């Protein structure tokens, strides 16, 4: 619960960031969080529509008129919720987005029911507790609080709770852009699906805010073969070809890269990081970079993904009978591509890595059926009107003035490439802006 309360305090738009949040607001955040976790919103059998309708009722109960609530989508299970809190109209609206769908969860893989909200030993358990029904609860609670307090911002605040960020074919942001852009047209977008509070043994150290990201790309690998009876094996085996190619991918690493965002991230984070890790951060900033330092930092999955394009096998299938030579073997390779590189460039690299003409490599697109930039652009400068309030108020009591620390790209987001075009038709960036704080 502490994380939820802290993040609730951190929302950029709260009119008085130093005000104490009432117990009733805390309870509301908790109740919405629990309610969302216990609604199954997986692609296979769940219903995003059910979650959208539940949240719409919360907003009705808080006094939002029906005209400011829209539930709409491509089919009965994938309906999105769009809510508008009216402001003075001095500025163009701001759009808040969050996905309601969650990754599939098999009961046998969990010690608790993934669709029951469990509180145990200071932790929450349930599918979506981190990705990202906590954020959905925070944003919903904040708008409800604004409405109840009669707060009128200087711009409309639009909240879009959407489908199919994690999977499926009905990405909600993409669908709204194509079918109801007027409902979500805004000056800029804030996406809760990333960043957050980083703590060391329970002590908050900094807050991360994503504003740019790597590009998501899936590739289908296929090997075909005439097959035959398993009693007469031959060296030309579809599964062996695919396995050998994946083995070469396992040992391949894309080149180390820093761009203006990640360079600024390590420049600033190195000033507040001690020991070998801090020294390695300084060393990778040299020209040329210290490759021994790169190797040490790359042992950390986050640092590795921050400084490299990554590709990893995530699914595998092959053969059709136990007593037959496989005629087909397939695998999915999931890549997260650094800004400035295209899916086709990475596909060509994969072909060279596999070094086997038997393996065909097909780009199959992004998750959720979303469309977006073919190659992420270089991040533009950060907007002072967005980040200055964060510097002044984000999780920071008056006695602890924030210290601006590093920018960082998000390595895992999948809806923002589409959302970046929804603000004003301009492609915006990814960046993580971090503030070190003391508690």
Secondary structure, DSSP 8 states (H G I E B T S, - for coil): -HHHHHHHHH-TT-S-TTS---HHHHHHHHHHHHHHHTS---TTT--HHHHHHHHHHHHHHTT--GGGEEEEESSTT-EEEEEEE---SSS--EEEEEE-------GGG-SS-TTS-EEETTEEESTTTTTTHHHHHHHHHHHHHHHHHT---SS-EEEEEES-SSSSS--HHHHHHHH-HHHH--SEEEE-SS-EEEEETTEEEEEEEE--B-EEEEEEEEEE---EEGGG--S--HHHHHHHHHHHHHT--------HHHHHHHHHHGGG--HHHHHHHHHHTSSS--HHHHHHHTTSHHHHHHHS-EEEEEEEEE-S-TTEE-SEEEEEEEEEE-TT--HHHHHHHHHHHH--TT-EEEEEE-GGG----SS--------HHHHHHHHHHTT--TTS--EEEEE--BSS-SSHHHHTTTTTSS-----EEEEE---
